[in-house]
């Protein structure tokens, strides 16, 4: 791709022959058209595309969560790209085209705050999930005011539920009210903490199958 400046007829815009004129942030560029390949994709290429599609589609509803949970894993990637990359490498199992996601390896938040030890996860008769945990010694990485966040995935309906800032770490328990029609479905859960100012997170913990 070449930069084109102050040509005899000004900046080029649109397709001319084998090149396309365009601009980015006010800077004009010329770029060549990509050759259309007549070679069919290999099985490995098809599998890689399928992996990307499965993971991207699964994580897309959690974009706002990923942007917070992976805020320090970005470098030159977006938070979502970092999350997709991790899940493609570590959480996708099976042989193509029969890929699936290992929920126990899913991570929606990665950070320096310490986790807490989940003691019990109960599905109550009033369509609520009761989560109980214990904390280590309080410190800069384990604050009493850290906020507990939960993600529940309904694999029967293919839907996520998010419960943000539902309890302080010091509460050692949280109650998550489920929507109508979720109690009899297959549910999985995750938990992580976010600092009170939103600037730091813990790595998410898998709660397992709920119920």
Secondary structure, DSSP 8 states (H G I E B T S, - for coil): -EE--S-TT----EEETTEEEEEETTEEEEEE------S---HHHHHHHHHHHHHHHHHHTTHHHHHHHTTTS-TTS-HHHHHHHHHHHHTEESSTT--EE-GGG--S---SB---EEEEEEE-TTSEEEEEEE----BTTB-TT-EEEEEEEETTTTEEEEEEEEEEGGG-EEEEE--TT-TTS-EEEEEEEE-TTSS-BB--EEEEEE-
